[in-house]
Amino acid sequence: MILTVTTFLGATVAVALATFILVRRMKHSDDAIEDFFVGGRSLAWPIVAGSLLLTNLSTEQLVGLNGAVFKDGNLVGVAWEALAAFAMIATALIFLPRYLASGFSTTPGFLEVRYDVATKRLVSGLFLFGYVTVLLPVVLYTGSLVLKKMFDLDLPLWVIVVGIGTLGSFYAIFGGLRSVAVSDTINGIGLLIGGLTIPVLALMALGQGSVWHGILTLLDEHPESLATLARTGKNGDVVSVPWPTLLTGMMFIQLFYWSTNQVIVQRAMAARSLAEGQKGILFAAGMKLLGPLMLCLPGIIAFHMAEDLGITANDQAYPQMVRHVLPGWSLGLFGAVLVGAILSSFNSALNSASTLFCLDFYSPLWGKDIPEPQRARRIVRIGQIFGTILAIFSMIVAPFLAQMESIFEYLQKINGLYSVPIIAIFLVGVLSSRAPALGAKTAMGVGLVSYAVFTFCEPIDGLHWLHGYFISTVLAISVLLVFAWLCPRSLAERSDSCHVCVAPVDMAPWRGVHVASAAIVIVTLVIYVVLQWLAS
């Protein structure tokens, strides 16, 4: 235990020191607001890529997705990673150029250009609602729970929650986006090494000391577990991602998360140029194709070793596998890697929530009369205070989530309430300038209500929740298109929305953006075809 604690603290402190040194050496902006909230728009593509990956990856994915794969008994969960790569391509080619050209520091700022200020603030409010009620408390709760169980910590859950929340708050509140992004990248390297080590060691355990024999065991025993396209799982139940949902709600969810979500896109918006942002996004998209090795393969191996591991619940698959294959001396290092992943998701959401509040609410509504010399510092200070309040609130709420029957069901249901309305108006806003602001607000209402009906009312037999998500989104988009047809914006309004300001960064695209995108699509399709062929 002493060795575990020592290596854990050593690795955690090393990341903090490296972050401090690297941030001090980076170029800083004279604009305090831009420097704190978007890193002075100075991030190079490796930092963008690393921050994107680790902001997305946390214990929720490591434990939850491996648990879902273990329950399904096949690899349909690969869709969460594969379709994410497709959505990231859309972000690089379509969304990011429009965001950067708008000159705003938040994704809802783009909606002010396309619709009006009220629409922007409605969406910012929805994002804040999601971060406060779902993302921040859930990240703290699930991360603390996994650490407690995986390492047999004899501590109350709230102590672990407070420890992680406090450490994550220091990065976000006092360091701003630059510190968050740099620490994400350093932790991301550790997570990539540690995360890929687990399936290698697991294959060795399955193959009695040989990785190759472990692979042969996967191919010989239950080859159907390698299927990526299926409707039913090992017990005849409907799988977590039936293949028809890949054509419906799954893609909309991915577009919402990777193309409109402030927590994610803010990293790309902090790039020092469009080309650097595109490189970072597409490199991260390519790395997502390695994601199934960390997020799905351990779950399948655990399915083959369930009796040896003593697994009694789906979400025990990954923690039990880690404890089974990792040598004792490395548990502390892996614990530090997991804490880094938790911190990344927490401090990224905290920084993005402060950004939305300060730039979309405080600055234009209450901060406009502050004298200019003090204005920037005051806004940054308000962001730090707001972030502190959110962190404390999240640490108070997180332990109470233990009383919920299913934390993942909670996540699933609440997320759709705000993501359906948001993705509908973003998609139409990006693809057309005709849709009016009144149509956007109406579409948001239709999307929210229809999703609530599908989710909280009597379920319809055979209707997967992803199909309900798809229907709700299509209804919202249809309403907005009707408004665009019946009462489109005037030519003058459309012209104004195309000439807002001079872009804050170089807008020359990366020359290799289309080649890289095509390569990612081809590799993704090959992965699907090969795995499905091996399972047949």
VORONU-956410 format. One line per 8 residues: number of its first residue (from 1); their letters; for each residue x, y, z of C-alpha. Coordinates in nm, 2 decimals. Example, Ala and Ser with C-alpha at 12.3 -4.5 7.8 and 13.67 -1.06 7.14 Angstrom:
2
1) as) 1.23,-0.45,0.78 | 1.37,-0.11,0.71
END
This chain:
536
1) miltvttf) 0.00,0.00,0.00 | 0.28,0.24,0.08 | 0.44,0.18,-0.26 | 0.10,0.24,-0.43 | 0.04,0.57,-0.24 | 0.40,0.69,-0.31 | 0.39,0.62,-0.69 | 0.04,0.77,-0.71
9) lgatvava) 0.14,1.10,-0.53 | 0.47,1.11,-0.73 | 0.30,1.08,-1.06 | 0.02,1.33,-0.97 | 0.27,1.59,-0.84 | 0.49,1.54,-1.15 | 0.20,1.62,-1.38 | 0.12,1.94,-1.18
17) latfilvr) 0.48,2.06,-1.20 | 0.52,1.98,-1.57 | 0.20,2.17,-1.64 | 0.32,2.47,-1.44 | 0.65,2.48,-1.62 | 0.50,2.44,-1.97 | 0.23,2.70,-1.92 | 0.48,2.96,-1.80
25) rmkhsdda) 0.68,2.91,-2.12 | 0.39,2.94,-2.35 | 0.29,3.27,-2.52 | 0.03,3.47,-2.33 | -0.22,3.71,-2.47 | -0.25,4.08,-2.36 | -0.63,4.03,-2.34 | -0.69,3.87,-2.00
33) iedffvgg) -1.03,3.74,-2.11 | -0.90,3.57,-2.42 | -0.60,3.44,-2.23 | -0.80,3.28,-1.95 | -1.10,3.14,-2.14 | -0.95,3.04,-2.48 | -0.58,3.01,-2.39 | -0.49,3.32,-2.58
41) rslawpiv) -0.58,3.13,-2.90 | -0.23,2.99,-2.89 | -0.27,2.61,-2.87 | -0.07,2.40,-3.11 | -0.23,2.09,-3.26 | -0.08,1.83,-3.02 | -0.23,2.02,-2.73 | -0.56,2.05,-2.90
49) agsllltn) -0.57,1.67,-2.98 | -0.45,1.57,-2.63 | -0.71,1.79,-2.46 | -0.99,1.67,-2.68 | -0.91,1.31,-2.61 | -0.88,1.33,-2.23 | -1.17,1.57,-2.19 | -1.38,1.30,-2.35
57) lsteqlvg) -1.23,1.00,-2.17 | -1.30,0.94,-1.81 | -1.38,0.65,-1.58 | -1.74,0.67,-1.70 | -1.63,0.55,-2.04 | -1.36,0.31,-1.91 | -1.60,0.14,-1.67 | -1.93,0.20,-1.83
65) lngavfkd) -1.85,0.11,-2.19 | -1.65,-0.20,-2.10 | -1.94,-0.30,-1.87 | -2.19,-0.25,-2.16 | -1.97,-0.47,-2.38 | -1.94,-0.73,-2.11 | -2.32,-0.73,-2.08 | -2.38,-0.75,-2.46
73) gnlvgvaw) -2.12,-1.02,-2.51 | -2.02,-0.85,-2.84 | -1.85,-0.54,-2.97 | -2.15,-0.33,-3.08 | -2.02,-0.06,-2.83 | -1.74,0.01,-3.08 | -2.00,0.25,-3.24 | -1.94,0.50,-2.97
81) ealaafam) -1.58,0.54,-3.08 | -1.62,0.48,-3.45 | -1.90,0.73,-3.51 | -1.72,0.98,-3.29 | -1.44,0.99,-3.55 | -1.70,1.07,-3.82 | -1.85,1.35,-3.61 | -1.50,1.49,-3.55
89) iatalifl) -1.44,1.50,-3.93 | -1.76,1.70,-3.96 | -1.63,1.94,-3.69 | -1.30,1.99,-3.87 | -1.45,2.04,-4.21 | -1.78,2.22,-4.14 | -1.82,2.35,-3.79 | -1.48,2.47,-3.68
97) prylasgf) -1.43,2.71,-3.98 | -1.76,2.88,-3.90 | -1.69,2.90,-3.53 | -1.34,3.06,-3.58 | -1.47,3.30,-3.85 | -1.74,3.42,-3.62 | -1.48,3.56,-3.37 | -1.67,3.43,-3.07
105) sttpgfle) -1.52,3.22,-2.79 | -1.82,3.01,-2.72 | -2.02,2.78,-2.96 | -2.35,2.95,-2.87 | -2.18,3.27,-2.99 | -2.22,3.14,-3.34 | -2.60,3.12,-3.28 | -2.60,3.50,-3.22
113) vrydvatk) -2.47,3.54,-3.57 | -2.72,3.30,-3.73 | -3.03,3.38,-3.52 | -3.02,3.64,-3.24 | -2.89,3.71,-2.89 | -3.18,3.55,-2.72 | -3.13,3.22,-2.89 | -2.76,3.22,-2.80
121) rlvsglfl) -2.85,3.28,-2.43 | -3.11,3.01,-2.43 | -2.86,2.76,-2.56 | -2.59,2.88,-2.32 | -2.84,2.83,-2.04 | -2.92,2.48,-2.16 | -2.55,2.40,-2.16 | -2.50,2.53,-1.81
129) fgyvtvll) -2.81,2.33,-1.70 | -2.65,2.01,-1.84 | -2.31,2.08,-1.69 | -2.44,2.17,-1.34 | -2.71,1.89,-1.31 | -2.53,1.61,-1.50 | -2.17,1.64,-1.61 | -1.99,1.79,-1.31
137) pvvlytgs) -2.16,1.58,-1.03 | -2.16,1.26,-1.23 | -1.79,1.29,-1.32 | -1.70,1.33,-0.96 | -1.93,1.05,-0.84 | -1.84,0.79,-1.10 | -1.47,0.87,-1.08 | -1.46,0.85,-0.70
145) lvlkkmfd) -1.67,0.53,-0.69 | -1.44,0.36,-0.93 | -1.12,0.46,-0.74 | -1.28,0.35,-0.41 | -1.37,0.00,-0.55 | -1.07,-0.06,-0.77 | -0.82,0.02,-0.51 | -1.01,-0.09,-0.20
153) ldlplwvi) -0.99,0.26,-0.04 | -1.11,0.25,0.32 | -1.24,0.61,0.29 | -1.59,0.76,0.28 | -1.70,0.84,-0.08 | -1.74,1.21,0.00 | -1.37,1.24,0.10 | -1.26,1.11,-0.24
161) vvgigtlg) -1.51,1.34,-0.41 | -1.38,1.64,-0.22 | -1.02,1.55,-0.30 | -1.07,1.51,-0.67 | -1.30,1.81,-0.69 | -1.05,2.04,-0.51 | -0.75,1.93,-0.72 | -0.95,1.97,-1.05
169) sfyaifgg) -1.07,2.31,-0.94 | -0.72,2.44,-0.90 | -0.64,2.37,-1.27 | -0.96,2.53,-1.40 | -1.01,2.82,-1.16 | -0.65,2.95,-1.13 | -0.49,2.82,-1.45 | -0.76,2.88,-1.71
177) lrsvavsd) -0.80,2.68,-2.03 | -0.43,2.67,-2.11 | -0.35,2.49,-1.79 | -0.64,2.26,-1.84 | -0.53,2.17,-2.20 | -0.17,2.12,-2.11 | -0.24,1.89,-1.81 | -0.49,1.70,-2.03
185) tingigll) -0.22,1.63,-2.28 | 0.03,1.51,-2.02 | -0.23,1.29,-1.86 | -0.34,1.17,-2.20 | 0.00,1.03,-2.27 | -0.01,0.84,-1.95 | -0.36,0.72,-2.01 | -0.27,0.60,-2.36
193) iggltipv) 0.02,0.40,-2.23 | -0.17,0.26,-1.93 | -0.50,0.21,-2.11 | -0.33,0.01,-2.39 | -0.13,-0.19,-2.14 | -0.45,-0.33,-1.98 | -0.58,-0.52,-2.29 | -0.22,-0.65,-2.37
201) lalmalgq) -0.19,-0.79,-2.02 | -0.55,-0.92,-2.03 | -0.48,-1.11,-2.36 | -0.17,-1.26,-2.19 | -0.39,-1.37,-1.90 | -0.64,-1.52,-2.14 | -0.37,-1.69,-2.34 | -0.18,-1.83,-2.04
209) gsvwhgil) 0.11,-1.59,-2.08 | 0.09,-1.54,-2.46 | -0.08,-1.25,-2.63 | -0.11,-1.45,-2.95 | -0.27,-1.74,-2.78 | -0.51,-1.49,-2.61 | -0.61,-1.36,-2.96 | -0.66,-1.72,-3.08
217) tlldehpe) -0.88,-1.79,-2.78 | -1.10,-1.49,-2.88 | -1.12,-1.62,-3.23 | -1.19,-1.98,-3.13 | -1.41,-1.94,-2.83 | -1.73,-1.74,-2.88 | -1.62,-1.58,-3.21 | -1.96,-1.41,-3.22
225) slatlart) -1.84,-1.19,-2.94 | -1.64,-1.00,-3.20 | -1.95,-0.89,-3.39 | -1.99,-0.51,-3.43 | -2.33,-0.52,-3.59 | -2.60,-0.70,-3.39 | -2.95,-0.67,-3.24 | -2.93,-0.91,-2.95
233) gkngdvvs) -2.66,-1.01,-2.71 | -2.54,-1.31,-2.53 | -2.86,-1.36,-2.33 | -3.10,-1.28,-2.62 | -3.16,-0.93,-2.49 | -3.15,-0.62,-2.71 | -2.79,-0.49,-2.71 | -2.69,-0.14,-2.60
241) vpwptllt) -2.64,-0.02,-2.96 | -2.86,-0.22,-3.21 | -2.71,-0.18,-3.55 | -3.02,0.01,-3.70 | -2.95,0.29,-3.44 | -2.63,0.37,-3.63 | -2.85,0.51,-3.90 | -3.06,0.71,-3.67
249) gmmfiqlf) -3.00,0.87,-3.33 | -2.63,0.76,-3.28 | -2.50,1.00,-3.54 | -2.70,1.30,-3.40 | -2.57,1.23,-3.05 | -2.21,1.23,-3.18 | -2.26,1.55,-3.37 | -2.40,1.72,-3.06
257) ywstnqvi) -2.11,1.61,-2.85 | -1.82,1.67,-3.09 | -1.94,1.95,-3.30 | -2.15,2.18,-3.07 | -2.07,2.10,-2.71 | -1.87,2.39,-2.55 | -1.67,2.16,-2.33 | -1.52,1.98,-2.64
265) vqramaar) -1.52,2.25,-2.91 | -1.36,2.51,-2.68 | -1.03,2.33,-2.71 | -1.03,2.36,-3.09 | -1.15,2.72,-3.07 | -0.83,2.79,-2.87 | -0.61,2.67,-3.16 | -0.37,2.93,-3.30
273) slaegqkg) -0.50,2.88,-3.65 | -0.77,2.69,-3.84 | -0.50,2.45,-3.97 | -0.38,2.37,-3.62 | -0.73,2.32,-3.50 | -0.81,2.08,-3.79 | -0.49,1.89,-3.74 | -0.56,1.85,-3.37
281) ilfaagmk) -0.92,1.74,-3.43 | -0.83,1.48,-3.70 | -0.54,1.35,-3.50 | -0.77,1.29,-3.21 | -1.02,1.13,-3.45 | -0.75,0.89,-3.56 | -0.67,0.81,-3.20 | -1.04,0.74,-3.13
289) llgplmlc) -1.00,0.44,-3.36 | -0.76,0.30,-3.09 | -1.03,0.37,-2.83 | -1.20,0.03,-2.86 | -0.88,-0.14,-2.75 | -0.91,0.04,-2.41 | -1.29,0.08,-2.39 | -1.42,-0.24,-2.55
297) lpgiiafh) -1.16,-0.51,-2.57 | -1.11,-0.55,-2.19 | -1.49,-0.61,-2.16 | -1.48,-0.89,-2.42 | -1.18,-1.05,-2.25 | -1.36,-1.02,-1.92 | -1.66,-1.20,-2.08 | -1.43,-1.49,-2.16
305) maedlgit) -1.28,-1.49,-1.81 | -1.59,-1.40,-1.60 | -1.55,-1.70,-1.37 | -1.18,-1.64,-1.30 | -1.24,-1.27,-1.23 | -1.54,-1.33,-1.01 | -1.75,-1.07,-1.18 | -2.10,-1.04,-1.04
313) andqaypq) -2.21,-0.71,-1.20 | -2.15,-0.56,-1.55 | -1.96,-0.25,-1.42 | -1.72,-0.48,-1.23 | -1.57,-0.60,-1.56 | -1.30,-0.33,-1.60 | -1.21,-0.28,-1.23 | -1.17,-0.66,-1.18
321) mvrhvlpg) -0.97,-0.70,-1.49 | -0.73,-0.42,-1.39 | -0.68,-0.57,-1.04 | -0.63,-0.91,-1.19 | -0.36,-0.82,-1.45 | -0.17,-0.53,-1.31 | 0.13,-0.60,-1.08 | 0.11,-0.44,-0.74
329) wslglfga) 0.39,-0.19,-0.79 | 0.20,-0.03,-1.09 | -0.14,0.02,-0.92 | -0.04,0.37,-0.79 | 0.07,0.48,-1.14 | -0.25,0.36,-1.30 | -0.44,0.52,-1.02 | -0.27,0.85,-1.11
337) vlvgails) -0.36,0.80,-1.47 | -0.73,0.74,-1.38 | -0.73,1.05,-1.16 | -0.59,1.25,-1.45 | -0.87,1.13,-1.67 | -1.13,1.23,-1.40 | -0.97,1.56,-1.35 | -0.96,1.63,-1.72
345) sfnsalns) -1.34,1.59,-1.76 | -1.41,1.78,-1.44 | -1.18,2.08,-1.49 | -1.27,2.10,-1.86 | -1.65,2.12,-1.78 | -1.58,2.37,-1.50 | -1.38,2.60,-1.73 | -1.64,2.58,-2.00
353) astlfcld) -1.92,2.66,-1.76 | -1.73,2.96,-1.64 | -1.67,3.07,-2.00 | -2.03,3.04,-2.09 | -2.15,3.23,-1.79 | -1.90,3.52,-1.81 | -1.89,3.57,-2.19 | -2.26,3.51,-2.27
361) fysplwgk) -2.43,3.64,-1.96 | -2.21,3.85,-1.72 | -2.01,4.05,-1.97 | -2.29,4.17,-2.19 | -2.55,4.21,-1.92 | -2.38,4.33,-1.61 | -2.02,4.39,-1.70 | -2.06,4.63,-1.99
369) dipepqra) -2.05,4.94,-1.76 | -1.72,4.85,-1.59 | -1.44,5.08,-1.69 | -1.22,4.93,-1.95 | -0.89,4.91,-1.76 | -1.06,4.69,-1.49 | -1.32,4.52,-1.71 | -1.11,4.22,-1.83
377) rrivrigq) -0.97,4.14,-1.48 | -1.32,4.17,-1.33 | -1.47,3.93,-1.58 | -1.19,3.68,-1.52 | -1.24,3.72,-1.14 | -1.61,3.66,-1.18 | -1.53,3.35,-1.38 | -1.31,3.22,-1.10
385) ifgtilai) -1.58,3.29,-0.84 | -1.85,3.12,-1.05 | -1.62,2.82,-1.11 | -1.56,2.79,-0.73 | -1.93,2.80,-0.66 | -2.00,2.53,-0.92 | -1.72,2.31,-0.79 | -1.85,2.33,-0.43
393) fsmivapf) -2.20,2.26,-0.55 | -2.08,1.96,-0.75 | -1.89,1.82,-0.46 | -2.20,1.85,-0.24 | -2.44,1.68,-0.50 | -2.21,1.40,-0.62 | -2.23,1.17,-0.31 | -2.62,1.18,-0.33
401) laqmesif) -2.61,1.02,-0.67 | -2.54,0.69,-0.49 | -2.91,0.68,-0.41 | -3.00,0.66,-0.77 | -3.09,0.32,-0.92 | -2.89,0.37,-1.23 | -2.65,0.66,-1.28 | -2.61,0.58,-1.65
409) eylqking) -2.98,0.59,-1.71 | -2.99,0.92,-1.53 | -2.72,1.05,-1.76 | -2.89,0.91,-2.07 | -3.23,1.07,-1.99 | -3.12,1.41,-1.88 | -2.86,1.47,-2.16 | -3.12,1.44,-2.43
417) lysvpiia) -3.34,1.71,-2.28 | -3.09,1.97,-2.38 | -2.89,1.81,-2.66 | -3.19,1.74,-2.89 | -3.29,2.11,-2.91 | -2.93,2.22,-2.94 | -2.82,1.99,-3.22 | -3.13,2.07,-3.43
425) iflvgvls) -3.07,2.45,-3.44 | -2.70,2.41,-3.48 | -2.73,2.18,-3.78 | -2.98,2.41,-3.96 | -2.78,2.72,-3.87 | -2.46,2.58,-4.01 | -2.62,2.45,-4.33 | -2.86,2.73,-4.40
433) srapalga) -2.88,3.11,-4.33 | -3.26,3.13,-4.41 | -3.40,3.00,-4.07 | -3.53,3.28,-3.85 | -3.48,3.32,-3.48 | -3.85,3.25,-3.40 | -3.82,2.92,-3.58 | -3.51,2.83,-3.37
441) ktamgvgl) -3.69,2.89,-3.04 | -4.00,2.70,-3.16 | -3.78,2.41,-3.28 | -3.61,2.40,-2.94 | -3.94,2.37,-2.76 | -4.06,2.10,-3.00 | -3.74,1.90,-2.96 | -3.74,1.92,-2.58
449) vsyavftf) -4.11,1.83,-2.54 | -4.10,1.54,-2.79 | -3.79,1.39,-2.64 | -3.95,1.42,-2.29 | -4.26,1.23,-2.42 | -4.05,0.95,-2.57 | -3.83,0.93,-2.26 | -4.05,0.98,-1.96
457) cepidglh) -4.39,0.86,-2.07 | -4.50,0.50,-2.13 | -4.23,0.34,-2.35 | -4.32,0.22,-2.70 | -4.25,-0.15,-2.76 | -3.95,-0.20,-2.99 | -3.85,0.17,-2.99 | -3.49,0.20,-2.87
465) wlhgyfis) -3.41,0.53,-2.69 | -3.17,0.62,-2.97 | -3.46,0.59,-3.22 | -3.66,0.83,-3.00 | -3.37,1.07,-2.99 | -3.36,1.06,-3.37 | -3.74,1.12,-3.41 | -3.72,1.41,-3.17
473) tvlaisvl) -3.43,1.57,-3.35 | -3.59,1.53,-3.69 | -3.91,1.68,-3.56 | -3.72,1.99,-3.43 | -3.53,2.02,-3.76 | -3.85,1.99,-3.96 | -4.01,2.27,-3.76 | -3.72,2.50,-3.82
481) lvfawlcp) -3.72,2.42,-4.20 | -4.09,2.50,-4.22 | -4.01,2.84,-4.06 | -3.72,2.89,-4.31 | -3.96,2.82,-4.59 | -4.26,3.03,-4.47 | -4.08,3.33,-4.32 | -3.71,3.32,-4.41
489) rslaersd) -3.46,3.58,-4.29 | -3.43,3.88,-4.52 | -3.13,3.91,-4.76 | -3.00,4.19,-4.55 | -3.00,3.98,-4.23 | -2.83,3.69,-4.41 | -2.57,3.92,-4.55 | -2.50,4.07,-4.21
497) schvcvap) -2.45,3.73,-4.05 | -2.18,3.65,-4.31 | -1.97,3.95,-4.22 | -1.94,3.98,-3.85 | -1.58,4.05,-3.79 | -1.22,3.98,-3.88 | -1.14,3.62,-3.78 | -0.90,3.62,-3.47
505) vdmapwrg) -0.67,3.36,-3.62 | -0.53,3.26,-3.96 | -0.82,3.09,-4.15 | -0.61,2.90,-4.41 | -0.72,2.54,-4.39 | -0.48,2.25,-4.35 | -0.38,2.11,-4.69 | -0.41,1.75,-4.57
513) vhvasaai) -0.75,1.78,-4.41 | -0.94,1.59,-4.68 | -0.68,1.32,-4.72 | -0.67,1.26,-4.35 | -1.05,1.26,-4.33 | -1.08,1.00,-4.61 | -0.82,0.78,-4.44 | -1.01,0.78,-4.11
521) vivtlviy) -1.33,0.69,-4.29 | -1.17,0.40,-4.48 | -0.99,0.26,-4.17 | -1.32,0.28,-3.97 | -1.51,0.08,-4.24 | -1.22,-0.17,-4.26 | -1.24,-0.23,-3.88 | -1.61,-0.29,-3.90
529) vvlqwlas) -1.59,-0.52,-4.20 | -1.30,-0.73,-4.06 | -1.45,-0.77,-3.71 | -1.79,-0.86,-3.85 | -1.63,-1.12,-4.08 | -1.43,-1.27,-3.80 | -1.75,-1.30,-3.60 | -1.95,-1.48,-3.87
END
